[in-house]
Amino acid sequence: MNEAEQALLDAALQVFSRYGVKRSSMSDLCEEAGVSRQTFYNHFRNKGDILRALIRSFTERALAGIEAGRRTRSTLGEQLDLVFEQTVVAGYDMVAAMPNAEDFVDGVHDSSKEGMEAAHQQFRDVFAEILAPYAATLNDRGLDVVALSELLQRASKAAGLNARDRDHLLTQLATLRQLCLAATGQPNGN
């Protein structure tokens, strides 16, 4: 994504946050971005395109943050925390700050099922990569890296969507972390 597109997406996110997806018009988006309708349409045909691009942008940023953070976090627990922070907690915080969060979430789900599934697969792949060194231990305990990765992605996403508040979300993610540490035979602090 180039700089101009990212600026348009940042403006769109501000408008969607303020008014919701349904009540936002392309005129609102253009005004926020300070560009003409044609400029916006040169990059995005409609709100669905914008929402799909927002998902890609969030995913790219999360993956870049995970990649950068993995250099300094060596234990399984630290790496799980990093993935949870960059994906679930960051997404939760972004949506929690929106006055029209439910409309935004509905808009994203309605317009980009494929984009969401692609993002989820990328996050499952990150979990699988993190868990790969523990495959033998997991197999000995009747667990599979791929299945556990899918469970982690789905459970952490569900925690983000259903948490009563941020503290509840962090507690749910800490529980997932502890389950992984136990399953892999790692000490609780790691």
Summary of the structure (lengths in Angstrom):
residues: 190
radius of gyration: 18.5
end to end distance: 35.8
largest distance: 60.5
contacts: 569
relative contact order: 0.12
helix: 81%
strand: 0%
